[in-house]
Amino acid sequence: MRPYLLKFNLRMGRPSVAVDMFHRLMYLRFRYDLSYERLVQAVSDSIVWRQFCRIPLGAKAPDSTTLVKLVKKYGPELLDELNRQLVDKAREKKIVRGRKLRVDTTVVESDIDYPTDADLMWDGVKALTRAVKQLRRAGAVTAKRFRDHTRGVKKHMLGIAKVLQRRSGENRAEVLRITGEIVKVTKRVVTTAKAVIYEATEHGAGAAGRAVKATLNKLRRVADLSERVIRQTEQVLSGDRHVADRIVSLVDADARPIRKRKLKAPTEFGYKVVIQESEKRLITGYEVLKGNPADGGTLRSTMERHEQAFGRAPLEVAADRGFSTPENERLLEQHGVERAAIPRRGKLGPERKAYQGQRWFRRLQRWRAGSESTISLLKRRHGMRRSRMRGYDGARTWVASAVFAHNLCTLATI
């Protein structure tokens, strides 16, 4: 209860949803992968779910918008603390002892369409135009120089769609030419949008109402992101297709392309997630990462989280070959790990083949394969396939909620 009390002013404000009720509602939401609207409807129609959530029969279930606001208010840090307390409780009851550790990575996708540079620039033009019109209606700016280019960009986008339907080999060059035209239009829109921001700042629009401030902040953010999209598009048009730190969404600016080389989806767009498990399939730690860092670089923080949870290093560690580096082998040796089953990459020598052919190594690798089923369960049952919340903090909140629901189900089964 203490972490929740720090989020509220106890002397003023209307009463909020009880913490116990909120916990149970969120468990059902991530246990059955429901939207907030479907969750409220299901709880209202089910006597069993009402009793589980501690909602009296004559009372009204909390509104879906109230639940959304509370999730954002509590934030990911509070859910991280709840997951730590749950693992501590399992350790105190000796359900898990932390003797074994297996670790794997996956991707939680952002709730965005497949991104292309042309689509991102079109989204930027529409968002900038919409924000300037809102400021103009509010009387914050005059914006005499700002023109609406959305129809022109839409024609270019339709032109790209028509070109891609051709079967000739000239469609790529034509698409690049049309994309260059969209770059020119987007540059003009961003330039005039910055002039609007300057006008609003000079006339003191920042001291206006809350809605005007929010619109002005959105205009600044979208203008900056649109400039970054223009730069990365110009880099691609120049022939360099390897763009570092590529923007893939204007509404989720922290999401990045992650290459996992899967047959169904070679590239996913979102955040990399590290999942670590102990015995009894309990998730004892997790981490949401920006970008696509190498799996091997995450093992140090994984060991630190395990030692913080159990007070000592595990006796056995199992991971896939993505974690195989000389630094990680020395790290596990320094931490006192007795058996580390991490296959090496590349061609193996006779000595390494004999080492990886030992019975305990093969046993740990079979146990490591169970992390794939845990990740599949998190995605299929608890909604971790795609984050419905925006931004890095939203992805952290989403992953922490899915892990919390999974651990509660696992402990109930045990």
N, C-alpha and C positions, 0 to 999 in steps of 0.2 A: 504493500500500500504506500510506503514512503516515496518511491519514485514518482507515483502519480500525484501525491500531494504537492510536490515541488512544481507541478505544471499549472496549479490553480491558485487563485486568490481566494482564501477561505472566508473573507469578510464581505465581499461584494460579488455581484453576478448571480445569475439564476442557477438553480440546481442543475447538475449535469447528470448524465447516465451513470448509474452505479458501476463501479469498476468490475465487480463480479459479473454483472449482466453483460458488460461490454466484452469481457474476456470470452464468455461463452458464445456470444454472437459471432465474434471474430473466429473462434474455433470452428463453428459450423460453416462459416463463410469459406474458410480455406480447407476444411475437411471435405466439403462437397463441391468446391470450386464454383460458388454461386456469385452472382453480382449482388450489389447492395440492395437493389430493388427486389430481386427474386428472394433474397434472404429475408427481408422484412415481410414479404408476402407469405413465404413458407412458414415463418415463425407465427404470423398472425393466424394462419389456418390450421396449425397443428397444436393440439393440446400437449402432446409429449414434448415438443420443442419449447413450448411456453414454460412448462415445468422445468426443463433443463436450463433455460436461460433466466429462471427466477422472475418471470413476468406474470403477474396475477391475471386471472381469466378475464376480469372486467377492465383491465388496463390496456392502453394502446402501446403497441411496440414502438421503439424509437424510430424516427424517420430516417430514411436512407441518407439524406443530406447531413443529418446530425452525426451519423457514423463516419461519413467521409471527413467531416471537419475534425472529429476526435482523432481519427487515424493520423491526419496531418499534424495535429497539435501534439500528440504524444511523441511522434518522430521515431526514427530507427534506433536511437541510443537506448530508449526505454525497452524496446523489444529485445535488444542485445542483452540488457541486464536480466530480463525475464528468462531468456534462454540459458544464461549463465546460472541463475538460481535453480532452474530445473535440472541442469546437469549436476550441480552441487547436491541437490536433494537425492538424485539417483546414486551419487557417490557415497553419501552418508548412509543410505540404506543398503549399500554394498551390492547394488544391482549391476553397476559397472565398476571396474577397478582400474581401467586405463592401462592395462598391460599390453594391449595390441592397438595398433593404429593403422588405418588405411586412408588414403587421400586420393582424390581425383578432382578434375575440373570439368565444368560444363558452362553453358551459355544461357542466360536468361534474356530473351529477346525483348526489345522495346516495342511498344504498341504503335508501330509506324509502318507505312507502305514501303515497298522496295524503292530505295532512293536512287535517283539519277540527278546529275548536276542541273539539267534543265528543269526538272520538277522542283528542286530546291529553290532555284531562282524565281520560278513562277510563284511558289508559296511566299517567298520574300516580297515580291511585288504586291501580291494580294494583301499580305499582312500590313505592309507599310501604307498602302493606299487606304485600307480600312482604318488604321490608327489616325492618319492625318484627317480623314473625314470626321472622325469622332471629336478630335480636337477642334476642328472648324465648327462643328455644330455646338460645341460647348462654349464657343466664343473665346477660346484660349489663343488662337492664331488666326491669321487671315489666309496664309498659304496661297498667295496669288500666283506664284510661279509653279506650284505643284499641279501636274497633269495626271489624269487617270490613264495608265498604260495597260491595264489588265486585259482589255479586249485585244490589243495588239499582240501581247505575249501569248494569249490563248490561241490566236491564229497560228503563231509559230509552233505551239505545242501540237495543234492539230496537223500542221505540216509534217512534223516529225513522225506522228502516228501513220500518216499516209505513206511516207517514204519507207518506213519499216515494213510495210506490207509488200513492197516490191521484192522480187526474187533475183534482181540483178546485183552485181557486185559494187554498184555505184552508191548504194544506200548509205554506207558508212561516211563517205566524203560529204554527202548531202546533209546528213545529220550533224556533222561537225560544223558545216557552214551555217545551218539554222541556229545551232547552239551559240555560235559566235554572234549572231544577230541578237539573241536573247541576252547575251552578256552586255552588249552596248545599251540596250534598253534598261537593264537592271542597274547599270552604272548611273544612268541619268536619274532614275528613281531614287537611288540611295543618296546621290548628291543633293537633290532637292529636299529629300527627307531630312538630311542634316541641316539644311538651311531652315527648315521648319523647327527643328529642335533648338537651333540658335535663337530664332525669333521667340519661341516660347520661353526660353531661359531669360532673354532680355526683358520680356514683358512680365516676368514674375509669375509664369504659369505654375512653377513648382510650388508656390505658396497657395495655390487654389485648392479645390476640393480633393477628396481622396480619389474619386474616379479619374479626374484629370491627371493627377500624379501617377496613377497606375498606367494610364494610357501613354503618358510621356516616357515612363520607364520601359514600357514594352516597345515603344518606337526606337529608343536607344539600343535596346538589346537586339531587336530584329535587324536594325541597320548594321550593327557590328557583325552579326552572324552572316548577313548577306554579303558584306565585304569579304569575309573569309571564304564564302562559297564562290564568289567571283574569282578570287586569287587561285583557288584550287582548280576551277574550271579552266582558267587561262593556262595553268600549268599542264593540264591534260591536253588542251588544244595545241600546245607547243610540242607535244610528243612525249612528255614525261608523264607516264600514267601511275607512277609510284608516289602517291601523295601521302606524306606523313601527317598523322593526326587529322584524318579526313572527317569533315562534318557530314553527317548522314540525316540530320533532322533539325528543323528550327524549333520545334516544341520540346525536343529532348536533346539538347546540345551536348550532353556528356556521353551519349551513345556513340559507339565506334564499330566499324566492321571487324569481325573476328573470323579468321579463316580456320575452320576445323576440318576441312577436307572430307566432309561427309558426302555420300553419293546423292542424297536427297537435297541437301542444302549445303553446298561447299562453303558459302560465306553467310554468317548470321550477323545481325545488327543489334547490338545491345551491350551487355556487360559480362565479363568472365566471372565465374563464381567458383571458389575453392570449397569443397565439401570434405570434411574429415570425420571419420567414424571410429568408434571404439567397438569392443565386443558388444553383443546383443543388438547390433544395428542401430545404436543410438548416435545421433549426430552431436558430437561434442564441440564442434567449432566450424565456423564458416567465414568467408570473407568475400565481399563484392569488390571487384577491381575494375578500374577504368582502362579502356584500351585492351590490348592483347599481349600482356607480358608473358614471357616464357614460363612454362609450368615449373621448371627447375628452380626459378627464383622465388617461388612461394613456399618452399619447404621450411625455410628458417622461421618464418612467421607462424607456420603451422605447428612446428615443434614448440615454439614459445607459448602458443595458446594451450597446447596439451599440458605443458608443465605448469602453467598457471591454473588450469582446472584440476589437475590431479596431484600437483606438488612434486612430480618426478617425471622423468622421461619414460616412454614406453619400452618394453623389452623387445617387441617385434614391430617392424614397420613394413608395410607393403604398398607399392605404388607402381604405375606403369612406366615404360621406358622414357616418357617425356620428362620425368624427374631425375633421370640418370645423368649426373655430372660428377666430376672428381670433387668439386667443392661440397656437394651434398653427401658424398661418401665420407669425407673427412668430418663433416658436421655431425652425422649420425654417430660416428666413432667417438667424437668428443663428448657427445651427450650420453654415452654409455649404452647405446642400443646394441643388444646382443645379436639380433638377426635382422638384416635388412634385405628384403626381397624386391630389388629394383633392377629389372633386366637392363643390360647395357645396349646401346645402339651400335649399329654396324656389324661387321663380321667379327665373330668371337674366336679367340684363340683356344687351344686345347685346355688350358688351365681354367679359363672363364667358363667354358662349356661344362667342365666337370663341376665347377662351383654352382652354376645355375641348374645343374641336373640333380642336385642333392634333394633328398626327400622333403626336408623342411622348407626349402626354397619353393618347390612345386606346390606344397601345401599352402603356403602363404599367398602364392599367386592365384590359386583357386579361390582363396578367401577374398583376395583383392577384387576379383571379378564381381563379387556381390555389390560393390559400390555402384556398378552400372545399373543394377536393379533398383537400388535406392534412388539414384538420380531419375530413373524412369518413373518411379513411384511419385517422387516429388512433382514431376511435370504432369503426369496423367491425373493423379488424384488431388493434389494440393495446388494446382494452378501455377506452378513455377515455370511453365514453358514460356509464358509471355507476361511481362509485368504490365499491369494496367495503370500504374502510377508513373508520372513523368519525372525525369531527372534522376540523378545519382542517388539522392536521398530516398526518392520514391522506390527505386529498385532495391535499395537496402531494406526498406520497410517491407516490401513485398517478399523478399527472400526470407527475412527473419520471421515473418508471419507463417510462411509455408513450413519452415523448419520447426517452429513451435508446435504447429498442428501435427506434423509428422512425429515429433518426439512424444507428444501426449498419446497418440495412437499406439506407438511402440511400447511405452511404459504400461499402458492399459493392457496390452496383449501379454506382456511379461508378467 
